[in-house]
Amino acid sequence: MSIDKKQHIAITIAFIFHLCGAIGILFTPYSNWFISNTWLNLVIMFALIVYTQYTIETTNNTTSFKTNGFLQFIVFAIAASCIGFFAEVIGVNKGVLFGDYSYGNNMGFKLANVPLLIGLQWFVTIYCCGVIMSFVSKWSSRKLKEMGKTTTTKSKPYTISFLIDASLLATFFDYIIEPAAQKLGYWQWANNVVPFYNYTCWFVTSLVIMLVFNQLRFNKINKFAIHLFIIQALFFLAISKLV
């Protein structure tokens, strides 16, 4: 089975799960059941990312750490999840990051007042945003070459632009999901007001994780990640407008 076909299967599964979730939450009397099983959806999306990334990387058939893209991808997944989770622990328990907020019970088991799966969501979000900007960077480089201009992905301005743009995209995604997340009981802000400071911290945390993304050498062209970002964004927009 080709890589494209496997990615199409993953995209179809992601679309069906989010569509069923949206219908279940918005139009059935079982909305609480669908909301309480958010953790399952997140785990499946993570598994699909790993599945598609493994499919891409194994075509290279390499074994050393420096050339084994899938191993470095796993390192990034662990690092992104840990950084995101511990940032949330500081935010919830110390009030230093993000603002005054607390998590509900709809995202599963908590450790230090933070759902364990929140680290996984950080990974999924940053990974998708990093892949999207990698596509954009590759496309822009190709267009510049067609115009007779040269560019390099290793230049300092290019790297800074990539990190900032990808982190801004991740912060924008948080802006999209905030209204829906509160309505679904994922987390709650004091006085139901999301402070601007939250987005500042989201950008900085995203930037730190994106630095790891940029340094590790794995294949960053995964079409499934782009579709997953769009599917999740549309899901949360629908929830925020219709609930």
C-alpha positions as CSV (number, residue, x, y, z in Angstrom):
1,M,0.0,0.0,0.0
2,S,1.4,3.4,-1.0
3,I,2.2,6.2,1.5
4,D,-0.5,8.4,-0.1
5,K,-3.2,5.7,0.3
6,K,-2.2,5.2,4.0
7,Q,-2.5,8.9,4.6
8,H,-5.9,9.0,2.9
9,I,-7.0,6.2,5.2
10,A,-5.8,8.2,8.2
11,I,-7.5,11.4,7.0
12,T,-10.7,9.5,6.5
13,I,-10.6,8.1,10.1
14,A,-9.8,11.5,11.6
15,F,-12.7,13.1,9.7
16,I,-15.2,10.4,10.7
17,F,-14.3,10.6,14.3
18,H,-14.5,14.4,14.5
19,L,-17.8,14.4,12.5
20,C,-19.3,11.8,14.7
21,G,-18.1,13.7,17.8
22,A,-19.6,17.0,16.5
23,I,-22.9,15.3,15.7
24,G,-23.0,13.5,19.0
25,I,-22.3,16.7,21.0
26,L,-24.6,19.0,19.1
27,F,-27.5,16.9,18.0
28,T,-28.0,13.9,20.3
29,P,-29.0,13.4,24.0
30,Y,-25.6,11.7,24.5
31,S,-23.5,14.8,24.4
32,N,-22.0,14.1,27.8
33,W,-20.8,10.7,26.7
34,F,-19.1,12.1,23.7
35,I,-17.5,14.9,25.7
36,S,-16.3,12.5,28.4
37,N,-14.6,10.3,25.8
38,T,-12.5,13.2,24.3
39,W,-9.4,11.3,25.6
40,L,-10.1,8.5,23.2
41,N,-10.3,10.8,20.2
42,L,-7.0,12.4,21.2
43,V,-5.2,9.1,21.6
44,I,-6.5,7.9,18.2
45,M,-5.3,11.1,16.5
46,F,-1.9,10.6,18.1
47,A,-1.8,7.0,16.9
48,L,-2.6,8.1,13.4
49,I,0.2,10.7,13.4
50,V,2.6,8.0,14.6
51,Y,1.3,5.6,11.9
52,T,1.7,8.0,9.1
53,Q,5.1,9.3,10.3
54,Y,6.4,5.7,10.6
55,T,5.1,4.9,7.1
56,I,7.0,7.9,5.7
57,E,10.2,7.3,7.6
58,T,10.5,3.5,7.0
59,T,10.8,4.1,3.3
60,N,14.3,5.4,4.0
61,N,15.3,2.1,5.7
62,T,18.0,3.7,8.0
63,T,19.2,2.6,11.4
64,S,21.6,5.0,13.0
65,F,20.2,7.7,15.3
66,K,21.4,10.5,13.1
67,T,19.7,9.1,10.1
68,N,16.7,7.3,11.7
69,G,14.0,9.9,11.3
70,F,11.4,7.9,13.1
71,L,13.5,7.6,16.3
72,Q,14.1,11.4,16.2
73,F,10.4,11.9,15.7
74,I,9.7,9.9,18.9
75,V,12.2,12.0,20.7
76,F,10.3,15.1,19.6
77,A,6.9,13.6,20.6
78,I,8.2,12.9,24.1
79,A,9.9,16.3,24.5
80,A,6.9,18.2,23.2
81,S,4.5,16.3,25.5
82,C,6.7,16.8,28.5
83,I,7.4,20.5,27.9
84,G,3.7,21.2,27.3
85,F,2.6,19.2,30.3
86,F,5.0,20.8,32.8
87,A,4.2,24.3,31.5
88,E,0.5,23.5,32.3
89,V,1.5,22.2,35.8
90,I,3.2,25.5,36.5
91,G,0.3,27.4,35.1
92,V,-2.4,25.7,37.0
93,N,-0.6,25.3,40.4
94,K,1.6,28.4,40.5
95,G,-0.4,30.9,38.4
96,V,2.9,32.0,36.8
97,L,2.0,30.9,33.2
98,F,-1.2,31.4,31.1
99,G,-3.4,32.9,33.8
100,D,-6.0,31.9,36.4
101,Y,-7.6,28.7,35.1
102,S,-8.3,25.1,36.1
103,Y,-9.0,21.8,34.3
104,G,-12.4,20.0,34.4
105,N,-12.8,16.2,34.5
106,N,-13.5,15.7,30.8
107,M,-9.9,15.1,29.7
108,G,-9.2,12.0,31.8
109,F,-6.8,11.3,34.6
110,K,-5.0,14.2,36.2
111,L,-1.5,14.5,37.7
112,A,-0.8,17.7,39.7
113,N,-4.2,19.0,38.7
114,V,-3.4,18.7,34.9
115,P,-4.8,15.9,32.6
116,L,-1.9,13.7,31.5
117,L,-3.3,13.9,27.9
118,I,-2.8,17.6,27.8
119,G,0.9,17.0,27.0
120,L,-0.3,14.9,24.0
121,Q,-2.4,17.7,22.8
122,W,0.6,20.0,22.9
123,F,2.5,17.6,20.8
124,V,-0.3,17.2,18.2
125,T,-0.8,20.9,17.9
126,I,2.9,21.8,17.6
127,Y,3.6,18.9,15.2
128,C,0.8,19.9,12.9
129,C,1.8,23.6,12.9
130,G,5.4,22.7,12.3
131,V,4.5,20.4,9.4
132,I,2.2,23.1,7.9
133,M,5.0,25.7,8.0
134,S,7.5,23.2,6.5
135,F,5.1,22.8,3.6
136,V,4.9,26.6,3.2
137,S,8.6,26.9,3.5
138,K,9.2,24.2,0.8
139,W,6.7,25.8,-1.5
140,S,8.1,29.3,-1.1
141,S,11.7,28.1,-1.7
142,R,10.5,26.4,-4.9
143,K,8.8,29.6,-6.1
144,L,11.9,31.6,-5.3
145,K,14.0,29.2,-7.4
146,E,11.6,29.5,-10.2
147,M,12.0,33.3,-10.1
148,G,15.8,32.8,-10.3
149,K,16.4,33.7,-6.6
150,T,18.3,31.5,-4.2
151,T,17.4,30.7,-0.6
152,T,18.5,28.2,2.0
153,T,16.6,26.6,4.8
154,K,19.7,26.8,7.0
155,S,20.0,30.6,6.9
156,K,19.4,32.4,10.2
157,P,16.6,34.7,8.9
158,Y,14.8,31.7,7.4
159,T,15.0,29.8,10.7
160,I,13.8,32.7,12.8
161,S,10.9,33.3,10.4
162,F,9.9,29.6,10.5
163,L,9.9,29.5,14.3
164,I,7.9,32.6,14.7
165,D,5.3,31.8,12.0
166,A,4.8,28.2,13.3
167,S,4.5,29.5,16.9
168,L,2.0,32.1,15.9
169,L,0.0,29.5,14.1
170,A,-0.1,27.3,17.2
171,T,-1.2,30.3,19.3
172,F,-3.9,31.1,16.7
173,F,-5.1,27.5,17.1
174,D,-5.4,28.0,20.8
175,Y,-7.5,31.1,20.2
176,I,-9.8,29.0,18.0
177,I,-10.3,26.3,20.6
178,E,-10.7,28.4,23.8
179,P,-14.4,29.2,23.5
180,A,-15.3,25.6,22.7
181,A,-13.0,24.1,25.4
182,Q,-14.8,26.1,28.1
183,K,-18.2,25.1,26.8
184,L,-17.2,21.5,26.8
185,G,-15.8,21.7,30.3
186,Y,-12.2,20.9,29.3
187,W,-10.9,23.9,31.4
188,Q,-12.3,27.0,32.9
189,W,-11.0,30.6,33.2
190,A,-11.6,32.8,36.2
191,N,-14.6,35.0,35.4
192,N,-14.8,33.2,32.0
193,V,-12.3,35.6,30.6
194,V,-9.3,34.4,28.6
195,P,-6.5,36.9,29.3
196,F,-4.1,38.1,26.6
197,Y,-1.3,36.8,28.8
198,N,-2.5,33.2,28.0
199,Y,-1.7,33.8,24.3
200,T,1.6,35.3,25.2
201,C,2.6,32.2,27.2
202,W,1.2,30.0,24.4
203,F,3.5,31.7,21.9
204,V,6.6,31.4,24.1
205,T,5.9,27.7,25.0
206,S,5.2,26.9,21.4
207,L,8.4,28.6,20.4
208,V,10.4,26.5,22.8
209,I,8.9,23.3,21.5
210,M,9.3,24.4,17.9
211,L,13.0,24.9,18.6
212,V,13.2,21.1,19.3
213,F,11.0,20.4,16.2
214,N,13.4,22.4,14.1
215,Q,16.6,20.8,15.5
216,L,15.6,17.2,15.2
217,R,16.0,15.5,11.8
218,F,12.9,13.7,10.8
219,N,10.6,14.0,7.7
220,K,8.4,17.0,8.2
221,I,6.3,16.6,5.1
222,N,3.2,14.7,6.3
223,K,-0.1,15.6,4.5
224,F,-2.1,14.0,7.3
225,A,-1.0,16.6,9.8
226,I,-2.3,19.4,7.6
227,H,-5.7,17.8,7.2
228,L,-5.8,17.0,11.0
229,F,-5.2,20.6,11.8
230,I,-8.0,21.8,9.5
231,I,-10.4,19.1,10.8
232,Q,-9.7,20.0,14.5
233,A,-10.1,23.7,13.8
234,L,-13.4,23.2,12.0
235,F,-14.6,20.9,14.9
236,F,-13.9,23.5,17.6
237,L,-15.3,26.4,15.5
238,A,-18.5,24.4,15.0
239,I,-18.7,23.7,18.8
240,S,-18.1,27.2,19.8
241,K,-20.8,28.6,17.5
242,L,-23.5,26.0,18.0
243,V,-23.3,24.9,21.6
